[in-house]
Amino acid sequence: MKTPENLLYSKSHEWADIDGDTAVIGITDFAQELLGDITFVELPAVGDTVAAGAEMGSIESVKAASELYAPVSGEVIAVNEALEDAPEKVNESAFEDGWLIKVRISGEPKDLLSATEYAELAASEDH
Amino acid sequence: MKTVFAQSVPGRTACLPPMPEERAEAFIPANLLRGKRPALPEMSELDVVRHFSRLSRLNYGVDSNFYPLGSCTMKYNPKFTENVAALPGFANLHPLLPQIKSAGLYTQGALEVMYESERLLCEVTGMHAFTLHPMAGAHGELTGAMLIAAYHKDKGNKKTKVICPDSAHGTNPASAALAGFEVVNIESKDGLIDPAALDAVLDDEVAALMMTCPNTLGLFEKHLPEIVEKLRKVDALLYYDGANLNAIMGKMRVGDVGFDVVHLNLHKTFATPHGGGGPGSGPVGVSERLEPYLPISRVDKLRDGRFFLNYDYPKSIGFMAPFYGNFGVVLKAYAYILRLGGEGLKRVSEYAVLNANYMRKLLEEHMHIPYNRICMHEFVASACDQQAACGVRALDIAKALLDKGYHAPTIYFPLIVKECMMYEPTETESKETMDAFVQDLIEILESAKTDPVALQDAPVTMPVRRLDETKAARSMILIDPA
């Protein structure tokens, strides 16, 4: 299971790549593995605001439909439109090509986990 | 196998039309004649008989073999209920008959069945009143959520939220959302509702908590009395998803425990056939304080003993279904309840629970059972050990069971258990059937160790091989391959 060191993680299995006042958001490799083949991703639109810990969209796989939660608060400045036709990118490349949205962060990100902390959390759930 | 359309041969026919086409054209006004001929297949009677006989052999039903589909309660339905539903006095009634002046005379029997069914369901559940209108379980949930909304609105309560635990049925949050509520999820602890998690989200805006008990793990929610007390404090109502009632009949009456709304699945608990989209029946029972809001019409009894449909309930939420619900299903459930009686229904629950526990014990050495304790009418096992050891997943095991001649159990539900397989033997299965099934299942699990690839290839004996579920979900294009 991959957990890149440079990212921050939420307990609900999203990652955030924070660079100054923007952040790219996706779901973790652990999450995509658990969900199985992703068939559909529903994302907010550019201009929408998302709130840390609140629902920002949903993701469907052959097994289940699940909510997506925003790891940070802010305004959506880009969405990964490639996922509309190729949701499998989330499976193939959860941390890169399978990114979900990019936001301009408002407020200080909090309650996020480091790569080590997240790896521990994932291991404890992987029973 | 060709579709009926692909088998069509121009001019071939199975019946004589009541009149030749030219004659019809002569006396049906031109503006009422269709412009284009209907694209009906043209076949002989023999073609039709063979086609549908072939199809029926491809079908799998509980009449052919074991169907341990957890959460769905695919039990055997005794055939006498079919005989009752086929009685001409019931089967030939037109649903508009009660609306015709003075025709009430011909519907007294049907109305009495509905009236008495409501009373029997009140007796089984301890609720104050019932409506038989909802056509299925989820429709009952929606009716219940609307009753909850009507109650709070009438009292002037500002309520916006409904709490749904993750161990409840998946339709609960959808029903609450459809009725206009915001859904608040709470995580379960040790397979049960966690009172502390409930405290964390409980406030004055909570309209209700929707519970499935026993829950989808087949476990009884043992914090129930504490939960009832917490909800009462904020005038929130307690909703009981009765889809699993077949585990507790005669053991607990939900009305006595303090539930305000309950829906039952007559097509599961009270032995009427279901699957493939119906027909179902999801009656809703309520406590006294919710009775004024029940849907109309309601069957009432006059002093002289006659029954009539009463529409005069000003606080009613209105119509939830055309006519009076799925009358035929209600009729079968009514016959079933009367035939079994109170003692019989209690035994249904005892056998359902005993069978699930028997199968759980047979299997516990061979599959991981995450909440391995005395369960109710179903239990959840996990193929996580098989996946870790030999890459065989719940899906592979389910497909291999098809090759052994069984219907697969429910897989990947509930979501809180990984590689989940949910077994529900139901009370109608014998020890011999369960023994044979578990033996076949163990054989599959053993073969996973030596030849996992064969399992990943299953099924091999079915009319079609392993279907590409991902492709089916990603590119939904329906075509007739012929």
Interface residues (C-beta under 8 A of the other chain):
Chain A: L34 D37 T39 F40 E60 V62 K63 A64 S66 P87 E88 D126 H127
Chain B: C384 Y412 L415 K418 E469 T470 A473 R474
